């Protein structure tokens, strides 16, 4: 495996994209992240990717962990809310049902991830 520099992405032509500039200094939008996630997760064999991603995320600043979980939970809840509006199919039924159950869990149990 090649060395990974956490702040840059090396493209096939060996050019480099600085992650900070990509996210903060460009027109990077949620739709771009959705496209990236679609490319990653629309394939088999992402278990190792998930493991490495979790490990990499845990190396970030400690307050980031709670902020990330807050954000991911919010995204999953929104997916459950918007699934009917934007269309889904029976193959995704379990995932959408989980998102809706997660919303109920957060509401019923008062789950809260405060800014720290």
Secondary structure as GFF3:
##gff-version 3
##sequence-region A 1 116
A	DSSP	beta_strand	8	10	.	.	.	ID=ss1
A	DSSP	beta_strand	16	18	.	.	.	ID=ss2
A	DSSP	alpha_helix	19	24	.	.	.	ID=ss3
A	DSSP	alpha_helix	30	41	.	.	.	ID=ss4
A	DSSP	alpha_helix	47	57	.	.	.	ID=ss5
A	DSSP	alpha_helix	62	86	.	.	.	ID=ss6
A	DSSP	three_ten_helix	90	92	.	.	.	ID=ss7
A	DSSP	alpha_helix	93	109	.	.	.	ID=ss8
###
